[in-house]
C-alpha cells in the first residue's frame, strides 16, 4: 500500500517532521511541506527506511514539486534551555511559520505537538510511513541536518559526525571521553553513560 495524500479534507494540508532528536551533538531540524494533490512518488517513504542515495534523489523532487516547503534548525544552546521535546516542536513551528502558503491543517509525525496559531492539527504515530507530506518533511529534515553535520565535521573531524551525524555511537562517545565536548554538543544530554555530570 502506498502512502496517503491527505489526512483531513482541507485543500492545503501541511506535513511536518523532525530529525536529530536522539543526537548528542548538532541541531534538531524540522521541515514542513505542502504537496500538490497530484503529487505521486513510488520511492518516497519514511526517511529512516530510505538509503542516503534515495533521500538525496528525492530532495530536489520534493523541493521542485511542493506547493511550499521550509526547513529550520534549533541549536544545542536552545535545546539545553527548553529541552529536546520543546526544541523539536519549536523547530516544527518555525518551519510552518516560514511556509509561503498558510496551511489550513497540520499533520505531525509522532504524538506530541503544541497548537500553532489557530490552525487545526493532528499528531500521527508513524505518520512518516503513512502520509506523503510527512514523509517528504522527514526527507528534507534529515538531508538538511546531515548537510549541517557534514559541515561541522570539517571543524571537529575527531568525532566523525560525517558518519554518525551526532548520534550516540560507541565511536562518538569514545571521542567525547578523549577530547571532551564542543559548542555543538548538547550539554543537557547524558553524553557518557558513566557520567551524570560533566565537568565544564
Secondary structure, DSSP 8 states (H G I E B T S, - for coil): ---BS-SSS-SSEEEEEEE-TT-SBS-EEEEEEE--TT---SS---GGGS-HHHHHHHHHHHHHH-SEEEEEEE-HHHHHHH-HHHHHHHHHHHHHHH-SS--SEEEEESS----BTTBEEEEETTGGGTBHHHHHHHHHHHHHHHHHHHHHHHH-GGG-HHHHTT---HHHHHHHHHH---TTB-TTS--STT-SS---
